[in-house]
Amino acid sequence: MSGAHAAPFVQPASFEFTAESMAQVDRHIAKYPKGRQQSAVMPLLDIAQRQNGGWLPEAAIRVIGEMLNMPYI
């Protein structure tokens, strides 16, 4: 298989953290001082990946980028 992206039909149209995952997200973001919340990006990506059974959809990456006010790439 060539290319770095999964086929579009595999990618979900949207992503939303569960209440349990969102509680974890909030705890991680709270660890960082104001203006440094982007430092939580790796833990948030991990939480999203675990929520999705070990797979990280692009929609989750976009949501996290929006949450942390950073590009999704």
Wavefront OBJ file of the C-alpha trace (Angstrom):
o trace
v 0.000 0.000 0.000
v 1.437 3.345 -0.955
v 0.665 6.715 0.539
v 0.390 7.865 4.118
v -3.382 8.260 4.292
v -6.081 5.681 4.802
v -8.723 5.488 2.119
v -11.372 8.196 2.625
v -14.085 5.631 3.251
v -12.174 4.402 6.301
v -11.887 7.835 7.894
v -14.847 8.843 10.074
v -16.450 12.184 9.259
v -16.175 13.390 12.856
v -14.686 12.636 16.248
v -15.801 13.374 19.767
v -14.125 12.455 23.033
v -16.221 10.344 25.380
v -16.995 11.875 28.782
v -14.338 9.661 30.377
v -11.732 10.599 27.779
v -12.637 14.284 28.047
v -11.999 14.163 31.791
v -8.496 12.842 31.035
v -8.001 15.522 28.377
v -8.954 18.250 30.844
v -6.521 16.880 33.456
v -3.646 16.891 30.969
v -4.353 20.389 29.668
v -4.582 21.692 33.249
v -0.985 20.556 33.906
v 0.372 23.345 31.717
v 0.417 27.086 32.415
v -1.686 29.454 30.339
v -0.226 29.801 26.870
v 1.532 26.421 27.081
v -1.462 24.122 26.645
v -0.112 22.932 23.284
v 2.392 20.906 25.312
v -0.485 18.504 26.032
v -0.695 17.441 22.377
v 1.003 14.041 22.790
v -1.118 12.895 25.752
v -4.277 14.042 23.936
v -3.332 12.134 20.793
v -2.712 9.073 22.963
v -6.112 9.391 24.642
v -7.851 9.679 21.262
v -5.936 6.692 19.901
v -6.807 4.546 22.921
v -10.464 5.595 22.647
v -10.414 4.342 19.045
v -8.935 0.935 19.752
v -5.361 1.812 18.821
v -6.129 3.813 15.686
v -5.973 7.606 15.390
v -8.407 8.998 12.809
v -7.721 12.284 11.070
v -10.917 13.728 12.563
v -9.433 13.244 16.050
v -6.226 14.993 15.020
v -8.270 17.930 13.734
v -10.333 18.132 16.952
v -7.186 18.143 19.080
v -5.630 20.819 16.882
v -8.713 22.984 17.378
v -8.737 22.350 21.137
v -5.114 23.397 21.459
v -5.257 26.205 18.895
v -2.638 24.666 16.654
v -2.453 23.283 13.094
v -3.663 19.723 12.820
v -0.646 18.543 10.848
l 1 2 3 4 5 6 7 8 9 10 11 12 13 14 15 16 17 18 19 20 21 22 23 24 25 26 27 28 29 30 31 32 33 34 35 36 37 38 39 40 41 42 43 44 45 46 47 48 49 50 51 52 53 54 55 56 57 58 59 60 61 62 63 64 65 66 67 68 69 70 71 72 73
